[in-house]
């Protein structure tokens, strides 16, 4: 069970990492051709691809798989094989992952608490809008479940009425499109994938593209305010502390701000081109998800004609016989077969009489079975399942 969890985690991270690389390469060309909103929407691909890699496996391998995805699937299978034989290592790795996720979540909430504390007491100024007690916080959308617009204490003194209008339009667009909840989801995924540097890079670039998409939406409402908007970007106080749960301009680098101002010089794509870009992004995301699902190892089916090398004998039956039973019974188990024909991951599917102990007894017999490496049809048994019915008769003395 632990090995399965770690294998699924690795498979999802490999799939997401490949998608992040593709999105990172495509985001600028997509933005230039179809607008900032399409580039921002492209970031839906990594979580979709990761989720698709965890869906039930296909019955047969798809011809649409790429060589890269095959390599990713092979890597996760090799991890699974290594963990299956070392349960103590599996448990240790799971504990490390859980500890790392908990630590990342704790750091996230600590940063959020520092940002909230820096705002001080909030004063309501309108529906969903608040004024901070201090002047060095915001403007920003703060929170995830109930996001709200927070402006600095000197908001009206520092910004003219037309400047305040575009700032509030920017933050209101974040609220209307649910960007704060998107950022909360991204932060949660960062905690789960705390060991994956590409996950943190993706979250950073996604938030930049989010701001660019918001800028483009505001310019669509105020097409004559490009110069004013650029001046507001330069004039506004950049957040000096990270804000995990909310929307703010990424701090710590001048590049995002320069990129935003540079975009203001470019005309917005026509509505038809923007719609075509979103359709293209949807196709890319769904195509990537389908490819990740198809790249899983196929379900190989059930072995119907096993060739047994070894099966339980009378001594094995007496060893596992339920001590409280004097009459016989039956039980059926399903098992996964390894490359040497040994049974693994067995589970009881039926037993009669119920709760008589024959289900547990049949599981104890699993080690007494071994089959040839190939079935009677010449097919390899590795990775396939076998269904084994066992009838228990009272052992003779």
C-alpha positions in Angstrom: 0.0 0.0 0.0 2.8 2.5 0.9 4.7 1.5 -2.2 1.6 2.2 -4.3 1.2 5.7 -2.8 4.8 6.6 -3.4 4.6 5.2 -7.0 1.5 7.2 -7.7 3.2 10.3 -6.3 6.2 9.8 -8.4 4.1 9.1 -11.5 2.1 12.3 -11.0 5.3 14.4 -10.5 7.0 13.0 -13.6 3.9 13.7 -15.7 3.4 17.2 -14.2 7.1 18.0 -14.6 7.0 17.2 -18.4 3.9 19.3 -18.7 5.5 22.2 -16.8 8.5 22.1 -19.2 6.1 22.2 -22.2 4.1 25.1 -20.8 7.2 27.1 -19.9 8.3 26.8 -23.5 4.9 27.7 -24.9 3.7 30.5 -22.6 5.5 33.4 -24.4 4.6 32.3 -28.0 1.0 31.7 -27.0 0.8 35.1 -25.3 2.3 36.9 -28.3 -0.1 35.1 -30.7 -3.3 34.9 -28.7 -3.0 37.1 -25.7 -2.2 36.9 -22.0 -5.4 35.1 -21.1 -4.5 32.1 -23.2 -1.0 31.9 -21.8 -2.5 32.0 -18.3 -5.0 29.3 -19.1 -2.2 27.1 -20.3 -1.2 26.5 -16.7 -4.2 24.3 -16.3 -2.3 21.6 -18.2 0.2 20.4 -15.5 -2.5 19.6 -12.8 -4.7 18.0 -15.4 -1.9 15.9 -16.7 -0.9 14.8 -13.2 -4.5 13.9 -12.4 -4.8 11.9 -15.6 -1.7 9.9 -14.8 -3.5 8.7 -11.6 -6.7 7.5 -13.4 -7.4 3.8 -13.9 -5.0 2.3 -16.3 -5.9 1.7 -20.0 -6.5 -1.8 -21.1 -4.0 -1.5 -23.9 -1.1 0.9 -24.7 -2.1 3.8 -27.0 -0.3 4.5 -30.3 -0.4 8.2 -29.3 2.3 7.8 -26.6 5.5 9.7 -27.0 8.9 8.4 -26.2 9.3 10.9 -23.4 6.1 9.7 -21.7 7.2 6.1 -22.1 10.4 7.0 -20.3 8.5 8.6 -17.5 6.3 5.6 -17.1 9.3 3.3 -17.1 10.9 5.4 -14.4 7.9 5.1 -12.1 7.7 1.4 -12.7 11.3 1.0 -11.7 10.7 3.0 -8.5 7.7 0.7 -7.7 9.9 -2.4 -8.3 12.5 -1.1 -5.9 10.1 -0.1 -3.2 8.1 -3.4 -3.3 11.0 -5.4 -1.9 11.9 -2.9 0.8 8.9 -2.0 2.9 11.0 -0.3 5.6 12.4 2.1 2.9 8.9 2.7 1.6 7.7 3.7 5.1 10.6 6.0 5.6 10.1 7.7 2.3 6.4 8.2 3.0 7.2 9.7 6.4 9.7 12.1 4.8 7.2 13.1 2.2 4.5 13.7 4.8 6.9 15.7 7.0 8.0 17.8 4.1 4.4 18.5 3.0 3.5 19.4 6.6 6.5 21.7 6.8 5.7 23.4 3.5 2.1 24.0 4.6 3.3 25.4 7.9 5.7 27.8 6.1 2.8 28.8 3.8 0.5 29.7 6.7 3.3 31.5 8.5 3.9 33.7 5.5 0.2 34.4 5.2 0.0 35.2 8.9 2.9 37.7 8.6 1.2 39.4 5.6 -2.1 39.6 7.5 -0.4 41.0 10.6 1.4 43.6 8.5 -2.0 45.0 7.3 -3.1 45.8 10.9 -6.7 46.6 11.5 -8.9 46.6 8.5 -11.6 49.2 7.8 -14.4 48.4 5.3 -14.6 50.9 2.5 -17.1 49.1 0.2 -18.5 45.7 -0.8 -15.5 43.4 -0.5 -13.1 46.3 -0.1 -11.0 47.2 3.0 -8.4 49.7 4.0 -5.3 48.5 5.8 -4.1 50.3 8.9 -0.6 50.6 7.4 0.7 52.2 4.2 3.1 49.6 3.0 0.6 46.8 2.3 -1.3 46.3 -0.9 -3.1 46.9 -3.1 -3.9 43.2 -3.1 -6.5 40.5 -3.0 -6.1 38.7 0.3 -7.5 35.3 1.3 -8.8 32.3 -0.5 -12.2 31.1 0.8 -13.4 34.7 1.2 -11.0 36.9 -0.7 -11.2 40.6 -0.3 -9.5 43.7 -1.8 -7.2 45.4 0.6 -5.7 48.9 -0.2 -2.9 50.7 1.8 -3.7 53.3 4.4 -2.5 56.1 2.1 -4.4 54.8 -1.0 -6.5 58.0 -1.6 -3.6 60.3 -0.8 -1.1 58.5 -3.0 -3.3 57.8 -6.0 -5.5 60.2 -8.1 -9.1 59.2 -8.7 -8.5 57.8 -12.2 -5.5 55.9 -10.9 -7.6 54.4 -8.1 -10.2 53.4 -10.7 -7.8 51.2 -12.7 -6.3 49.7 -9.6 -9.6 48.7 -8.2 -10.7 47.4 -11.6 -7.5 45.2 -11.6 -8.2 43.8 -8.2 -11.9 43.3 -8.9 -11.0 41.3 -12.0 -9.0 39.0 -9.8 -12.1 38.5 -7.6 -14.4 37.9 -10.5 -12.3 35.3 -12.2 -11.5 33.4 -9.0 -7.7 34.0 -9.2 -7.3 33.9 -5.4 -8.7 30.3 -5.3 -6.5 29.3 -8.2 -3.5 30.6 -6.2 -4.6 28.7 -3.2 -4.8 25.5 -5.2 -1.3 26.1 -6.6 0.0 26.7 -3.1 -1.5 23.4 -2.0 0.0 21.5 -4.9 3.4 23.1 -4.0 3.1 21.6 -0.6 2.3 18.2 -1.9 5.2 18.4 -4.4 7.6 20.3 -2.1 10.6 18.2 -3.3 9.9 19.1 -7.0 11.7 22.4 -8.0 9.6 22.6 -11.2 6.4 22.8 -9.2 7.7 26.0 -7.5 8.9 27.4 -10.8 5.5 26.7 -12.3 3.7 28.5 -9.4 5.9 31.6 -9.8 5.5 31.8 -13.6 1.7 31.1 -13.4 1.2 34.0 -11.0 3.1 36.3 -13.4 0.9 35.2 -16.3 -2.1 35.7 -14.1 -1.1 39.3 -13.5 -0.5 39.8 -17.2 -3.9 38.4 -18.0 -5.5 40.7 -15.5 -3.6 43.7 -17.0 -4.9 42.8 -20.4 -8.5 42.6 -19.1 -8.2 46.0 -17.5 -6.8 47.5 -20.7 -9.8 46.0 -22.5 -12.1 48.1 -20.2 -9.8 51.2 -20.3 -8.3 51.2 -23.8 -7.2 54.8 -23.5 -5.5 54.4 -20.2 -2.3 52.6 -21.3 0.0 55.4 -20.1 -1.9 55.9 -16.9 -1.8 52.2 -16.2 1.9 52.0 -16.8 2.4 55.0 -14.4 0.3 53.2 -11.8 2.4 50.1 -12.1 5.5 52.1 -11.4 3.9 54.1 -8.6 2.2 51.4 -6.7 4.1 49.8 -3.7 5.2 46.3 -4.6 4.5 43.8 -1.8 7.6 43.2 0.3 6.3 40.0 1.8 5.0 36.9 -0.1 1.3 36.4 -0.1 0.5 32.7 -0.6 -3.3 33.0 -0.3 -4.3 35.9 -2.5 -3.2 37.9 -5.5 -0.3 40.3 -5.6 2.6 41.2 -7.9 5.4 38.7 -7.4 8.0 40.3 -5.2 11.8 39.9 -5.3 12.4 40.6 -8.9 12.0 43.6 -11.3 11.5 41.4 -14.3 7.8 40.8 -13.9 7.1 44.5 -13.6 9.2 45.3 -16.7 7.3 42.5 -18.5 4.0 44.0 -17.6 4.9 47.5 -18.7 6.3 46.1 -22.0 3.0 44.3 -22.7 1.2 47.7 -22.4 2.9 48.8 -25.7 1.4 45.9 -27.6 -2.1 46.0 -29.0 -4.6 43.4 -27.6 -5.4 40.5 -30.0 -8.8 40.6 -31.7 -11.6 38.8 -29.8 -11.7 36.0 -32.4 -8.0 35.4 -32.0 -8.3 35.3 -28.2 -11.1 32.8 -28.5 -9.0 30.7 -30.9 -6.1 30.8 -28.4 -8.3 29.5 -25.6 -9.6 26.7 -27.8 -6.0 25.8 -28.7 -4.9 25.8 -25.1 -7.9 23.6 -24.1 -6.9 21.2 -26.9 -3.3 21.1 -25.7 -4.3 20.5 -22.1 -6.7 17.7 -22.9 -4.2 16.2 -25.3 -1.6 16.2 -22.7 -3.9 14.6 -20.1 -4.9 11.9 -22.6 -1.3 11.2 -23.4 -0.4 10.9 -19.7 -3.3 8.5 -19.1 -2.3 6.4 -22.2 1.4 6.3 -21.1 0.7 4.2 -18.0 1.6 0.6 -18.0 -1.3 -1.3 -19.5 -3.4 -3.7 -17.5 -2.1 -7.1 -18.6 -5.2 -9.1 -17.7 -5.8 -12.3 -15.7 -3.8 -15.5 -16.2 -6.3 -18.2 -17.2 -3.9 -21.1 -17.8 -1.0 -21.0 -15.3 1.7 -23.6 -15.4 2.5 -24.4 -11.7 5.9 -25.3 -10.6 4.9 -25.6 -7.0 1.6 -25.8 -5.1 0.6 -26.4 -1.5 0.7 -29.9 -0.2 -1.0 -31.6 2.8 1.5 -30.3 5.2 0.8 -26.7 4.1 -2.9 -27.2 4.5 -2.4 -28.5 8.0 -0.2 -25.6 8.8 -2.8 -23.0 7.9 -6.0 -24.9 8.9 -8.2 -22.8 11.2 -7.9 -24.3 14.6 -11.6 -23.9 15.5 -12.8 -25.7 12.3 -13.6 -29.4 12.0 -15.4 -29.1 8.7 -14.0 -27.9 5.4 -14.6 -24.8 3.4 -13.3 -22.8 0.4 -11.8 -19.4 -0.4 -10.6 -17.6 -3.5 -7.8 -15.0 -3.7 -6.4 -12.8 -6.5 -2.7 -12.1 -6.6 -0.2 -10.2 -8.7 2.6 -12.4 -10.2 6.2 -11.3 -10.3 8.8 -12.2 -12.9 9.8 -15.4 -11.1 6.2 -16.7 -10.9 5.8 -15.9 -7.2 2.6 -14.4 -5.8 2.4 -10.8 -4.4 -0.3 -8.4 -3.2 -2.8 -11.2 -2.6 -6.4 -10.3 -1.5 -9.4 -12.5 -0.6 -12.4 -12.1 -2.9 -14.6 -14.8 -1.4 -14.8 -17.4 1.4 -17.3 -19.9 2.7 -18.4 -20.2 5.4 -18.0 -16.6 6.2 -15.7 -15.6 9.1 -14.6 -19.2 9.4 -10.9 -18.4 8.9 -10.5 -19.8 5.4 -9.8 -16.4 3.9 -6.9 -15.8 6.2 -5.7 -19.4 5.6 -5.7 -19.0 1.8 -3.5 -15.9 2.1 -1.0 -17.8 4.2 -0.8 -20.4 1.4 0.3 -17.7 -1.1 4.0 -18.4 -0.5 3.5 -22.0 -1.3 2.6 -21.2 -4.9 4.9 -20.7 -7.9 4.3 -20.8 -11.6 6.4 -20.8 -14.7 7.6 -17.5 -16.0 5.3 -18.0 -19.0 1.8 -19.2 -19.3 0.7 -22.2 -21.4 0.1 -19.8 -24.3 3.8 -18.6 -24.0 3.0 -15.1 -22.6 5.0 -13.7 -19.7 3.4 -13.7 -16.3 5.2 -10.7 -14.8 2.8 -8.0 -13.7 -0.4 -10.0 -14.4 -3.0 -11.3 -12.0 -4.1 -14.8 -11.2 -7.3 -16.0 -9.5 -6.8 -19.0 -7.2 -9.7 -20.9 -5.7 -8.8 -23.3 -2.9 -11.1 -26.0 -1.4 -10.2 -27.0 2.1 -10.9 -30.5 3.2 -10.4 -31.6 6.8 -6.8 -32.8 7.1 -6.3 -36.5 7.7 -4.1 -37.5 10.7 
